[in-house]
């Protein structure tokens, strides 16, 4: 991340404010990139142990990927990839996030759309995006979709939520089927072999 930070410092020359003749778009990008230089450093220092951020181009902090590997619950042992794009108008608007991994989840569609309140630009309950939020909040929110924020009562993927309510065992089987990308008929046996208490104890249900 030092590449962009050094570049911005050099270009800024210690000055603040809008440069003479700069377009609104250029000015907004400049604000965004300066914010991201600080926020990415904060993010890297506070990443959950289950997350890993990667930047294909270190000069473009506004585009990166996040891998989440839950260590508990339904999605334990899976690896779920998210693509995060930070628009020019950041931090007045939230980042755009999409799940790249096929997943059976009540709050994530099979097309990668995500239901997470802090990513909502407009929210009447006060839980949506605000300029005071940062990338760290986004990453911790995505990580929590597999634990604390897993919500079957207000789903985006209605089929996944109803599947869970109708038949929890088969729901778990489909989660494993997607998670490990193996044939569905092998999922139940594989799951019972590694996590016998999950299906018959109180851990999952």
C-alpha positions, 0 to 999 in steps of 0.5 A, spaced: 500 500 500 506 504 500 506 505 493 499 509 492 501 513 499 508 515 497 505 517 490 499 521 493 504 525 498 509 527 492 503 529 488 500 533 494 506 537 496 503 538 503 497 542 500 490 541 501 484 543 498 482 543 490 487 544 485 486 550 480 482 547 474 481 541 477 474 537 475 469 535 480 471 528 478 478 529 479 477 532 486 472 527 488 477 521 486 483 525 490 479 525 496 477 518 495 484 516 494 487 519 500 481 517 505 483 510 502 490 510 504 489 511 511 483 506 511 487 501 508 492 501 513 487 501 519 484 495 515 490 491 515 492 492 522 485 490 524 483 484 519 479 479 523 483 472 523 478 469 518 479 474 513 484 476 507 484 482 503 488 482 496 489 488 492 491 486 484 494 493 483 497 497 489 496 503 485 488 502 485 486 501 493 479 502 490 478 495 487 480 489 492 478 482 494 476 480 500 476 472 502 472 470 508 474 463 511 469 462 517 471 458 523 464 456 526 457 455 524 454 453 517 460 455 513 466 453 517 471 451 512 469 454 506 472 460 503 468 466 500 471 471 495 468 478 495 469 483 490 469 491 493 469 497 489 469 504 492 466 509 487 469 516 486 463 519 491 466 515 497 465 516 503 458 520 501 456 513 498 458 506 500 462 501 497 459 496 491 460 489 494 459 483 490 460 475 492 464 472 487 463 465 490 457 461 489 453 460 496 447 458 499 445 463 504 439 467 506 442 474 505 447 473 499 443 471 492 446 466 488 448 471 483 452 475 488 448 480 491 448 482 498 444 484 503 448 488 509 444 494 512 451 498 512 451 498 505 445 501 504 445 508 501 439 510 504 436 507 510 430 509 514 432 505 521 439 509 521 443 502 520 445 504 513 451 507 510 454 514 513 460 518 512 463 516 518 463 508 516 470 506 513 472 500 510 474 496 516 466 496 518 465 493 511 469 488 512 467 486 519 460 486 516 461 481 511 465 477 516 459 477 520 454 475 515 457 468 517 456 468 524 452 474 528 449 477 522 446 471 519 439 472 518 433 467 516 428 472 518 429 478 513 432 474 507 434 476 500 435 469 498 428 467 500 429 460 497 435 459 502 431 462 508 425 457 507 429 451 505 432 452 512 425 453 516 423 447 512 428 442 512 434 444 516 438 438 515 437 438 507 439 446 508 446 444 511 447 439 505 446 444 500 450 449 504 456 444 504 454 442 496 456 449 494 461 450 499 466 444 497 463 444 490 462 436 490 456 432 488 450 433 493 449 425 494 456 425 498 455 432 502 451 429 508 455 423 509 461 427 508 458 432 513 456 427 518 463 424 518 467 430 520 461 434 524 457 428 527 454 433 533 452 438 528 446 434 525 444 431 532 446 435 537 445 443 539 451 446 535 447 448 529 440 447 530 
